[in-house]
């Protein structure tokens, strides 16, 4: 993840989001072709904002877990706000104002335009379908990003457990080597003890023999 690139995307998105927030108010003061032009501009900026959110979610895949969860929650709020702004823009009154200042009444020209321009309704329907598809794709990307993070955590945890097992194996090998050395030392000590016992027995036998000889020569030889 490039934190600088993510921050740049975040700043651009906030700027675009603020522009979209002002759009519904602009739409209320427009009519006819001007209203259509502002609505097209809203759709374009709305699509750009959604694309920025997708790019930000991609950038978050390599981010630390805590920061990633925080920003994913914030982006869910952004996405919800974009959907509300779109509903608000679509529900904005597009009628002409009458001389007495009231709104909501369409002129004959508008009625004729509505009759001869059914493609606009199809285009709007298609655009809403595209937005729903975009939201679905964004949710899929978000779930995939969260699943990727979980997978990375599991891999890291398994890696840590593997290191622990390798350290345990090394300690067992060292323990086995130490036990082998201890057995060798014990065998050597056992041999030395047996040798010492034999030497001690020989010395005792020699001392007894010498003592017997002395007694014999001292007491029995004279007799």
C-alpha positions in Angstrom: 0.0 0.0 0.0 1.2 3.5 -0.8 -0.1 5.8 2.0 0.6 8.9 -0.1 -1.5 7.6 -3.0 -4.3 6.7 -0.6 -4.3 10.1 1.0 -4.4 11.7 -2.4 -7.4 9.6 -3.4 -9.0 10.4 -0.1 -8.6 14.1 -0.5 -9.9 14.0 -4.1 -12.9 11.9 -3.0 -13.8 14.4 -0.2 -13.6 17.3 -2.7 -15.9 15.4 -5.1 -18.2 14.4 -2.3 -18.6 18.1 -1.2 -19.4 19.0 -4.8 -22.1 16.3 -5.0 -23.6 17.6 -1.7 -24.2 21.0 -3.4 -25.8 19.5 -6.5 -29.3 18.9 -5.2 -29.6 22.5 -4.2 -28.5 23.6 -7.6 -31.0 21.2 -9.2 -33.8 22.9 -7.3 -33.1 26.2 -9.0 -32.8 24.7 -12.5 -35.4 23.8 -15.2 -35.5 22.3 -18.6 -32.2 21.8 -20.4 -30.3 23.4 -17.6 -31.7 20.9 -15.2 -30.7 18.0 -17.5 -27.2 19.5 -17.8 -26.7 19.7 -14.0 -28.2 16.2 -13.6 -25.7 14.8 -16.2 -22.9 16.6 -14.3 -24.1 15.0 -11.1 -24.2 11.5 -12.6 -20.6 12.0 -13.9 -19.2 13.2 -10.6 -21.2 10.5 -8.8 -19.6 7.8 -11.0 -16.1 9.3 -10.4 -16.7 9.2 -6.6 -17.7 5.5 -6.7 -14.5 4.7 -8.8 -12.4 6.6 -6.3 -13.9 4.5 -3.4 -13.1 1.3 -5.3 -9.5 2.5 -5.8 -9.2 3.4 -2.1 -10.5 -0.1 -1.2 -7.8 -1.7 -3.4 -5.1 0.5 -1.8 -6.3 -0.7 1.7 -5.5 -4.3 1.0 -1.9 -4.0 2.2 -2.7 -1.6 5.1 -2.4 -2.6 8.8 -5.5 -4.3 10.1 -6.5 -1.5 12.6 -6.2 1.3 10.0 -7.9 -0.9 7.3 -11.0 -1.6 9.5 -11.3 2.1 10.4 -11.1 3.3 6.8 -13.5 0.5 5.5 -16.0 1.7 8.1 -15.6 5.3 6.9 -16.0 4.3 3.2 -19.2 2.4 4.0 -20.5 5.7 5.4 -19.3 7.5 2.2 -21.0 4.9 0.0 -24.3 5.3 2.0 -24.0 9.1 1.7 -23.5 8.8 -2.1 -26.6 6.7 -2.4 -28.7 9.2 -0.4 -27.4 12.1 -2.5 -28.4 10.2 -5.6 -31.9 9.6 -4.3 -32.2 13.2 -3.3 -31.0 14.4 -6.8 -33.5 12.1 -8.5 -36.4 13.3 -6.3 -35.6 17.0 -6.9 -38.6 18.8 -8.4 -37.9 19.6 -12.1 -41.1 21.6 -12.8 -41.3 25.3 -14.0 -42.1 28.0 -11.6 -45.4 29.8 -12.2 -45.9 33.5 -12.0 -47.2 33.3 -8.5 -43.9 31.6 -7.3 -45.3 28.1 -6.9 -43.4 25.0 -8.3 -44.4 21.6 -9.3 -46.4 22.4 -12.5 -45.1 21.3 -15.9 -45.6 23.3 -19.0 -47.1 21.9 -22.3 -43.6 21.9 -23.7 -42.5 19.6 -20.9 -45.4 17.3 -21.4 -44.6 17.0 -25.1 -40.9 16.5 -24.4 -41.8 13.7 -22.0 -43.9 12.0 -24.7 -41.4 12.2 -27.4 -38.3 11.4 -25.3 -38.9 7.9 -23.8 -35.2 7.2 -24.2 -34.4 9.4 -21.3 -36.4 7.3 -18.9 -34.6 4.2 -20.3 -31.3 5.9 -19.8 -32.1 6.9 -16.2 -33.3 3.3 -15.5 -30.1 2.0 -17.0 -28.0 4.4 -15.0 -29.7 3.3 -11.8 -29.1 -0.3 -12.7 -25.5 0.5 -13.3 -25.2 2.2 -9.9 -26.8 -0.8 -8.2 -24.3 -3.0 -10.1 -21.5 -0.8 -9.1 -22.6 -1.0 -5.4 -22.8 -4.7 -5.7 -19.3 -4.9 -7.2 -18.0 -2.6 -4.5 -19.5 -4.8 -1.8 -17.9 -7.8 -3.4 -14.5 -6.0 -3.5 -14.9 -5.1 0.1 -15.8 -8.6 1.1 -12.8 -9.9 -0.9 -10.5 -7.3 0.8 -11.8 -8.4 4.2 -11.4 -12.1 3.3 -7.9 -11.3 2.0 -7.0 -9.7 5.3 -8.3 -12.6 7.3 -6.3 -15.0 5.0 -3.2 -12.9 5.6 -3.7 -13.0 9.4 -4.2 -16.8 9.2 -1.0 -17.2 7.1 0.9 -15.0 9.6 -0.4 -17.0 12.5 0.5 -20.3 10.9 3.9 -18.9 10.1 4.3 -18.0 13.8 3.2 -21.5 14.8 5.7 -23.0 12.4 8.5 -20.9 13.8 7.5 -22.1 17.3 7.5 -25.7 16.2 10.9 -25.3 14.5 12.3 -23.8 17.7 10.8 -26.6 19.8 12.3 -29.1 17.3 15.7 -27.4 17.7 15.4 -27.6 21.5 14.5 -31.3 21.4 17.5 -32.0 19.1 19.7 -30.1 21.6 18.2 -32.0 24.5 18.9 -35.3 22.6 22.5 -34.3 22.0 22.9 -33.3 25.7 21.4 -36.7 26.7 23.8 -38.5 24.5 26.7 -36.6 26.0 25.4 -37.4 29.5 25.1 -41.1 28.7 28.7 -41.1 27.4 29.9 -39.3 30.6 27.9 -41.8 32.8 29.4 -44.8 31.0 32.9 -43.3 31.3 32.3 -42.7 35.1 31.0 -46.3 35.4 34.1 -47.7 33.8 36.3 -45.5 36.1 34.3 -46.7 39.1 34.7 -50.4 38.1 38.4 -49.8 37.5 38.8 -48.1 40.8 37.0 -51.0 42.6 39.3 -53.5 40.9 42.4 -51.5 41.9 41.1 -51.1 45.4 40.4 -54.9 45.7 43.9 -55.7 44.4 45.5 -53.3 46.9 43.4 -54.8 49.8 44.5 -58.3 48.7 48.1 -57.3 48.5 47.9 -55.6 52.0 46.3 -58.7 53.4 49.0 -60.9 51.9 51.8 -58.6 53.2 50.2 -58.6 56.6 49.9 -62.4 56.5 53.5 -62.7 55.5 54.6 -60.4 58.3 52.6 -62.4 60.9 54.0 -65.6 59.6 57.6 -64.5 59.7 57.2 -62.9 63.0 55.4 -65.6 65.0 55.6 -68.9 63.1 59.0 -68.7 61.5 60.8 -68.7 64.9 58.9 -71.6 66.1 
